[in-house]
Amino acid sequence: MKPVCLTLAVATALGAAPVVAQEASFSTGPAKTIVESLIDCGPGSRTSAVGEIVSDDGTRRTVPAATHYLSAPHAPDLYNACAGVEPDTLSDVDLDAIETFDAGGTEAFTAYIFGDNYFELYVNGRLVAVDSVPFTPFNASVVKFTADRPLTIAVMGVDWEENLALGSEAGRGSKYYPGDAGIVMQVQDAAGDTIAITDTHWRAQTFYVSPLQDPDCLVAEGQTRDSSACSTASARDGSGFSAAYWDLPADWMAPDFDDSAWPNAVAYTNDTVGVDNKPAYTNFTELFDATDADASFIWSSNLVLDNLVLLRRTIE
């Protein structure tokens, strides 16, 4: 496997201590299934299984991610076919009936979120809510919360997988198809004014990359985790492919976490993500594609292979 350098990130102009860049660790082959499925949405849905595998540094890894799905509040549904919540437009949603979460302040906000596939939402360091559907059918969420500005919004985004630790699923005639990801969000204040959208002003860092048909394709040095040279082709047999991991910083969601060395998020078009046949998105284009606040799908630099991405933005 390709060696990965340990470097020091440049200290900030304010004199912050340099951040030690962590080496990647790798695994090869499938993980052991430890949860058969977090939910069951019946025929046509994908199984949201969870697995474990030991990487080459001896660390036990949870794939596709260690989540708070079983312990945290689920984000209220904007659209969720699994729960029978299928409004045609935003006007069909009773927003007054939506629960409001406390993020440690008094000002009211509403976040509208469509994630491919799963998200966990933090505000000012507090876990507010997690996606109610880890995999499919595709859903959208509305999260009302109270907080004080400035708002540090932090999101863990996960592209779920059927082939655990192999970053792939059945699709397009292959059992090992590396599906894509992406998250789009609009945040409004109590007056209904948009105060934040997902765009390239966010920071995004990768923590799980798979499948790697050849681990040497990965460029990982300092805070650079670049899988753009890696193949995204599907395979008839991907059981021998590899995955790369980095440990999540314990305080990555905190307002004072230094994300200045993280890359900016990359924006992707609706066509690239492929949402034209997903009513959880298309029924709410007045939100996600608003003329004066058109939110972009964002992710890391590789929408296909980077499967666990942390995203952050502070709104003054």
Secondary structure, 3 states (H helix, E strand, C coil): CCCCECCECCCCCCCCCCCECCCCEEEECCCEEEECCCCCCCCCCCCCCEEEEECCCCCEEEECCCCCCCCCCECCEEEEHHHCECCCCHHHCCHHHCCEEECCCCEEEEEEEEEECEEEEEECCEEEEECCCCCCCCCEEEEEEEECCCEEEEEEEECCCCECCCCEEEECCEEEECCCCEEEEEEEECCCCEEEECCCCCEEEEEEEEEECCHHHCEEECCEEECCCCCCCCECCCCCCEEEECCCCCCCCCCCCCCCCCCECEEECHHHHCCCCCHHHHCCHHHHEECCEECCEEECCCCCCEEEEEEEEEEC
